[in-house]
Amino acid sequence: MYVVIMAGGGGTRLWPLSSPDRPKPFIPLLGEETLFQRTIRRLFEGDGLGLGPGDVFVVADRRYTRFVRDQAPGVTVLEEPAGRNTAAAIALAAVAIDRPAEEVMAVLPADHQIADEERFRAVLRAAARVAQGSPWVGSPLVTVGVRADRPATEYGYLRPILERTEQVDGLRAHPLAAFEEKPTLERARELLAIPGVAWNAGIFLWRRRAIMAALAGHAPDILEAVASAHAGGALASAYQDVRATSIDYAVMEPAAAAGQVVMVTMDVGWSDIGSWTALLAALGVSGTGRIVQAGEPVEAEADDLVVRRVDGRLRVEAGPVRGILDGNGPSALLAGARPGRAIVEALVERVAAREAEQL
């Protein structure tokens, strides 16, 4: 098995900590390590996955490759001329990484939190076995879901065919009935009531030849454009015209409809740290957070915090705060977070210190 890490992202959901120039994977949100560094480290710690230094690859927009090389100097970097979403990134990895066609490729996001890392590695080992063959399809595309425990509207969902099941090393695998994109709250409640439903974590395992065949069958324009540009050394000029779409839309949804996808579900203390609310929860701070755009009035109460940039410097302010704030770009309004002010201030200090180091 080898691992491909997707290290892109717009960096806008955690303003003002992150930005398009310094997205979420590369800032120290939960400690001195960045989420990207932790993603790399958990692959090798504990009861490892049998990976060597040459088995981990990172696909990143050229704007971010300096962060990748600085934070994980031992990995191989595939540089994208521009971000074109995950379908193009995975096509590039499938084409450019010269590994045996039968070998399993694991695709992981760079910026997720995993509490039970030992269990996570066990899930990856079992899922890799499923990717080598299942009772329903010879070389399936395996998607790893997260056990859904609330009617979340910020995630896509996986719906299994529970009547068909296989157990591999303690992990239950099912053919995937369908992906569902981020639902309304009403639909999320309906999905939560379906046995076995899981959140889509954006974690995939497949043989290299299986993803190549799936791209050729369901997104031939993307595969052909990336493959020809890579072979001709013209990636920079051709990449701008590659269709920008997710692997879910381009491949996984039609592949599921064709019976080519198998899902497994993990319960490992997962979070995508996809919002200020999720970040606060991961830090152990009560409260909810939202982005306040520049020019939008702020109504912060006494128990709230505001995180913003003033003259390029991050600062934390306690409520009450009213009106339109002066500063640089959007701010974060953290409702009910004032009891955790010291933790939020430590977070801001970590991020500011890392920025200063990398100027």
C-alpha positions as CSV (number, residue, x, y, z in Angstrom):
1,M,0.0,0.0,0.0
2,Y,1.0,3.6,-0.6
3,V,-0.7,6.8,0.6
4,V,-1.6,9.9,-1.3
5,I,-2.5,13.0,0.8
6,M,-4.6,15.7,-0.6
7,A,-3.2,19.0,0.8
8,G,-5.3,21.7,-0.8
9,G,-8.3,23.7,0.4
10,G,-9.3,27.3,0.1
11,G,-8.5,28.2,3.7
12,T,-11.6,30.3,4.1
13,R,-13.7,28.4,6.7
14,L,-11.4,29.4,9.6
15,W,-10.8,33.0,8.8
16,P,-8.8,34.9,10.0
17,L,-6.5,32.1,11.2
18,S,-6.4,30.5,7.7
19,S,-6.5,32.1,4.3
20,P,-6.1,31.0,0.6
21,D,-2.4,31.7,0.9
22,R,-2.1,29.6,4.1
23,P,-4.9,27.1,4.4
24,K,-6.0,25.0,7.3
25,P,-3.6,22.0,6.9
26,F,-0.5,24.1,7.5
27,I,-1.4,26.0,10.6
28,P,-0.9,24.7,14.2
29,L,-4.6,24.5,15.3
30,L,-4.5,21.8,18.0
31,G,-0.9,22.1,19.2
32,E,2.5,22.8,18.0
33,E,2.1,20.4,15.1
34,T,0.0,21.3,12.1
35,L,-2.9,19.0,11.0
36,F,-0.8,18.1,8.0
37,Q,2.2,17.1,10.1
38,R,-0.1,15.0,12.4
39,T,-1.6,13.3,9.3
40,I,1.9,12.3,8.2
41,R,3.0,11.2,11.7
42,R,0.0,9.0,12.4
43,L,0.9,6.8,9.4
44,F,4.1,5.7,11.0
45,E,3.5,5.6,14.7
46,G,2.2,2.7,16.9
47,D,1.3,-0.5,15.1
48,G,2.3,1.0,11.7
49,L,1.0,0.3,8.2
50,G,4.3,-1.1,6.9
51,L,5.0,2.1,5.0
52,G,8.5,3.3,4.1
53,P,9.7,6.9,3.4
54,G,9.0,6.4,-0.3
55,D,5.4,5.3,0.2
56,V,3.8,8.7,1.1
57,F,3.0,11.2,-1.5
58,V,1.4,14.7,-1.2
59,V,-0.6,16.4,-4.0
60,A,-0.6,20.1,-3.4
61,D,-1.2,23.4,-5.2
62,R,2.1,25.0,-6.1
63,R,1.2,27.8,-3.7
64,Y,1.5,25.3,-0.8
65,T,4.5,23.1,-1.8
66,R,6.9,25.2,0.3
67,F,4.7,24.4,3.4
68,V,4.7,20.7,2.5
69,R,8.5,20.6,2.1
70,D,9.1,22.6,5.2
71,Q,6.7,20.5,7.4
72,A,7.3,17.0,5.9
73,P,10.7,17.1,4.2
74,G,10.8,13.3,3.5
75,V,7.7,13.0,1.4
76,T,7.4,13.1,-2.4
77,V,5.4,16.2,-3.6
78,L,3.2,16.3,-6.7
79,E,2.8,19.9,-7.6
80,E,-0.5,21.0,-9.2
81,P,-0.2,24.2,-11.2
82,A,-3.5,25.3,-9.7
83,G,-6.2,23.8,-7.5
84,R,-8.8,21.9,-9.7
85,N,-10.5,20.0,-6.9
86,T,-10.0,16.4,-5.9
87,A,-10.9,14.6,-9.2
88,A,-8.0,16.2,-11.0
89,A,-5.7,15.7,-8.0
90,I,-6.4,12.0,-7.8
91,A,-6.1,11.6,-11.5
92,L,-2.7,13.2,-11.3
93,A,-1.7,10.9,-8.5
94,A,-2.9,7.8,-10.4
95,V,-1.0,8.8,-13.5
96,A,2.2,10.3,-12.1
97,I,3.0,7.9,-9.2
98,D,4.7,4.9,-10.8
99,R,3.5,2.0,-8.7
100,P,2.2,-1.5,-9.6
101,A,-1.3,-1.5,-11.1
102,E,-2.4,-4.0,-8.4
103,E,-1.1,-2.1,-5.5
104,V,-3.6,-0.3,-3.2
105,M,-3.6,3.5,-3.1
106,A,-5.0,5.1,0.0
107,V,-6.2,8.7,-0.4
108,L,-6.4,10.8,2.8
109,P,-7.2,14.5,3.5
110,A,-4.4,16.4,5.0
111,D,-6.4,18.2,7.7
112,H,-8.5,15.9,9.8
113,Q,-8.4,15.1,13.5
114,I,-8.3,11.5,14.6
115,A,-8.5,10.8,18.3
116,D,-8.0,7.0,18.2
117,E,-5.0,6.7,15.8
118,E,-4.3,3.1,16.5
119,R,-7.8,2.1,15.6
120,F,-7.6,4.4,12.5
121,R,-4.5,2.5,11.3
122,A,-6.4,-0.8,11.8
123,V,-9.3,0.5,9.8
124,L,-6.9,1.4,6.9
125,R,-5.3,-2.0,7.0
126,A,-8.7,-3.7,6.9
127,A,-10.0,-1.4,4.2
128,A,-6.9,-2.1,2.1
129,R,-7.8,-5.8,2.2
130,V,-11.3,-5.0,1.0
131,A,-9.9,-2.9,-1.9
132,Q,-8.1,-6.0,-3.0
133,G,-11.4,-7.8,-3.7
134,S,-14.9,-8.2,-2.3
135,P,-17.7,-10.7,-2.8
136,W,-19.5,-8.1,-5.0
137,V,-16.8,-6.6,-7.2
138,G,-13.3,-7.8,-8.0
139,S,-11.5,-4.5,-7.5
140,P,-13.8,-2.2,-5.6
141,L,-13.5,1.5,-4.9
142,V,-13.6,1.6,-1.1
143,T,-14.9,4.7,0.7
144,V,-14.4,5.0,4.5
145,G,-17.3,6.7,6.3
146,V,-17.7,8.0,9.8
147,R,-20.4,6.8,12.0
148,A,-23.1,9.5,12.0
149,D,-24.3,10.5,15.4
150,R,-26.2,13.7,14.7
151,P,-28.2,15.2,11.7
152,A,-25.2,17.1,10.3
153,T,-25.8,19.3,7.3
154,E,-22.1,20.1,6.6
155,Y,-21.2,16.5,5.4
156,G,-22.2,14.3,2.6
157,Y,-23.7,10.9,3.5
158,L,-23.1,7.2,2.5
159,R,-26.0,4.8,2.4
160,P,-25.1,1.1,2.6
161,I,-26.9,-2.0,1.3
162,L,-27.0,-3.7,4.7
163,E,-28.5,-6.9,3.4
164,R,-25.1,-7.7,1.9
165,T,-22.2,-7.6,4.3
166,E,-18.6,-8.9,4.7
167,Q,-16.5,-8.8,7.8
168,V,-12.8,-8.1,7.4
169,D,-10.6,-7.9,10.5
170,G,-13.5,-6.7,12.6
171,L,-14.6,-4.1,10.0
172,R,-18.0,-4.6,8.3
173,A,-18.1,-3.8,4.6
174,H,-21.2,-3.2,2.5
175,P,-21.9,-2.3,-1.1
176,L,-22.7,1.4,-1.3
177,A,-26.3,2.1,-2.3
178,A,-25.6,5.8,-2.9
179,F,-23.8,9.0,-2.0
180,E,-25.9,11.9,-0.9
181,E,-24.5,15.4,-0.9
182,K,-24.8,17.8,2.0
183,P,-28.5,17.6,2.9
184,T,-31.1,20.0,4.4
185,L,-31.7,19.6,8.1
186,E,-34.9,17.7,7.4
187,R,-33.2,15.3,5.1
188,A,-30.3,14.9,7.5
189,R,-32.7,13.7,10.2
190,E,-34.2,11.2,7.8
191,L,-30.7,9.9,6.8
192,L,-29.7,9.6,10.5
193,A,-32.7,7.2,11.0
194,I,-31.4,4.9,8.2
195,P,-29.4,1.9,9.7
196,G,-25.7,2.0,8.8
197,V,-25.7,5.5,7.3
198,A,-22.3,7.3,7.6
199,W,-20.8,10.6,6.9
200,N,-18.5,10.9,3.9
201,A,-15.0,11.5,5.2
202,G,-13.3,11.8,1.9
203,I,-11.0,8.8,2.6
204,F,-10.7,6.2,-0.2
205,L,-8.7,3.0,-0.9
206,W,-8.5,1.3,-4.3
207,R,-6.0,-0.6,-6.5
208,R,-4.2,1.8,-8.9
209,R,-5.8,0.1,-11.9
210,A,-9.2,0.3,-10.3
211,I,-9.2,4.1,-10.0
212,M,-7.6,4.4,-13.4
213,A,-10.5,2.3,-14.9
214,A,-13.1,4.3,-12.9
215,L,-11.7,7.6,-14.1
216,A,-11.6,6.3,-17.7
217,G,-15.2,5.1,-17.4
218,H,-16.8,8.0,-15.5
219,A,-14.5,11.0,-16.1
220,P,-12.5,10.4,-19.2
221,D,-12.1,14.1,-20.0
222,I,-10.3,14.6,-16.7
223,L,-8.1,11.5,-17.0
224,E,-7.1,12.1,-20.6
225,A,-6.3,15.8,-20.0
226,V,-4.2,15.1,-17.0
227,A,-2.4,12.1,-18.5
228,S,-1.6,13.8,-21.8
229,A,-0.4,17.0,-20.1
230,H,1.8,15.0,-17.7
231,A,3.3,12.8,-20.4
232,G,4.0,15.9,-22.6
233,G,5.5,18.0,-19.8
234,A,2.7,20.5,-20.4
235,L,0.9,20.3,-17.1
236,A,1.1,24.0,-16.3
237,S,-0.5,25.1,-19.5
238,A,-3.1,22.3,-19.7
239,Y,-4.2,22.2,-16.1
240,Q,-6.2,25.4,-16.2
241,D,-8.6,23.7,-18.7
242,V,-9.1,20.6,-16.7
243,R,-12.7,20.3,-15.4
244,A,-12.7,21.3,-11.7
245,T,-14.9,18.9,-9.8
246,S,-14.7,16.6,-6.8
247,I,-14.0,12.9,-7.0
248,D,-17.4,12.3,-5.5
249,Y,-19.3,13.9,-8.4
250,A,-16.9,12.8,-11.1
251,V,-16.4,9.2,-10.2
252,M,-17.8,7.9,-6.9
253,E,-21.4,8.7,-7.4
254,P,-21.7,7.1,-10.9
255,A,-19.5,4.2,-9.7
256,A,-21.8,3.6,-6.8
257,A,-24.7,3.5,-9.2
258,A,-22.8,0.9,-11.2
259,G,-22.2,-1.3,-8.2
260,Q,-18.4,-0.6,-8.0
261,V,-18.2,1.0,-4.6
262,V,-17.9,-0.7,-1.2
263,M,-18.1,1.3,2.1
264,V,-16.7,0.7,5.5
265,T,-17.4,2.7,8.6
266,M,-15.1,3.9,11.3
267,D,-15.6,5.3,14.8
268,V,-12.3,6.8,15.7
269,G,-13.0,10.2,17.1
270,W,-13.0,11.9,13.8
271,S,-13.4,15.6,12.9
272,D,-12.7,17.5,9.8
273,I,-12.1,20.7,11.8
274,G,-14.3,22.3,9.1
275,S,-15.6,25.3,11.0
276,W,-14.9,27.5,14.0
277,T,-17.5,25.5,15.9
278,A,-15.7,22.2,15.2
279,L,-12.3,23.8,16.1
280,L,-13.6,25.1,19.4
281,A,-15.0,21.6,20.2
282,A,-11.6,20.0,19.4
283,L,-9.9,22.5,21.7
284,G,-12.4,21.8,24.5
285,V,-14.0,25.2,24.4
286,S,-17.7,25.6,24.6
287,G,-19.4,27.9,22.1
288,T,-20.2,28.2,18.4
289,G,-18.3,30.2,15.8
290,R,-19.1,31.9,12.5
291,I,-17.3,34.1,10.0
292,V,-18.2,37.7,9.9
293,Q,-17.4,39.2,6.5
294,A,-15.7,42.6,6.2
295,G,-18.3,45.3,6.3
296,E,-20.9,43.1,8.1
297,P,-22.1,44.4,11.5
298,V,-20.8,42.4,14.5
299,E,-23.1,41.9,17.5
300,A,-20.9,40.2,20.1
301,E,-22.4,39.7,23.6
302,A,-20.5,39.7,26.9
303,D,-19.8,35.9,26.8
304,D,-18.5,36.1,23.2
305,L,-15.1,36.5,21.7
306,V,-14.0,38.1,18.4
307,V,-10.9,37.0,16.5
308,R,-9.7,39.5,13.8
309,R,-6.7,40.9,12.2
310,V,-5.6,44.5,12.8
311,D,-2.7,45.8,10.8
312,G,-2.0,42.3,9.8
313,R,-1.8,41.0,13.4
314,L,-4.2,38.5,14.9
315,R,-6.0,39.6,18.1
316,V,-8.7,38.3,20.4
317,E,-11.3,40.6,21.8
318,A,-14.0,39.9,24.4
319,G,-17.5,41.1,24.1
320,P,-19.6,43.1,24.1
321,V,-18.6,44.4,20.6
322,R,-20.9,46.3,18.3
323,G,-20.8,47.7,14.8
324,I,-18.5,47.2,11.8
325,L,-14.9,46.4,12.8
326,D,-11.9,48.0,11.3
327,G,-9.3,45.4,10.3
328,N,-8.0,43.2,7.5
329,G,-10.6,40.9,6.0
330,P,-13.2,38.7,7.7
331,S,-13.4,38.1,11.5
332,A,-14.6,35.2,13.6
333,L,-17.4,35.6,16.1
334,L,-17.2,33.0,18.8
335,A,-20.5,33.0,20.6
336,G,-20.3,31.7,24.2
337,A,-16.5,31.1,24.1
338,R,-15.4,33.7,26.6
339,P,-14.8,31.1,29.4
340,G,-12.2,29.6,27.0
341,R,-10.5,32.8,26.2
342,A,-7.1,31.6,27.4
343,I,-7.2,28.6,25.1
344,V,-8.3,30.8,22.1
345,E,-5.5,33.3,22.9
346,A,-3.0,30.4,23.0
347,L,-4.3,29.2,19.6
348,V,-3.9,32.7,18.1
349,E,-0.4,33.0,19.5
350,R,0.6,29.6,18.0
351,V,-0.6,30.7,14.6
352,A,1.0,34.1,14.8
353,A,4.3,32.6,15.8
354,R,4.3,30.1,12.9
355,E,3.4,32.9,10.5
356,A,6.4,35.0,11.8
357,E,8.8,32.0,11.4
358,Q,7.7,31.5,7.7
359,L,7.8,35.1,6.6
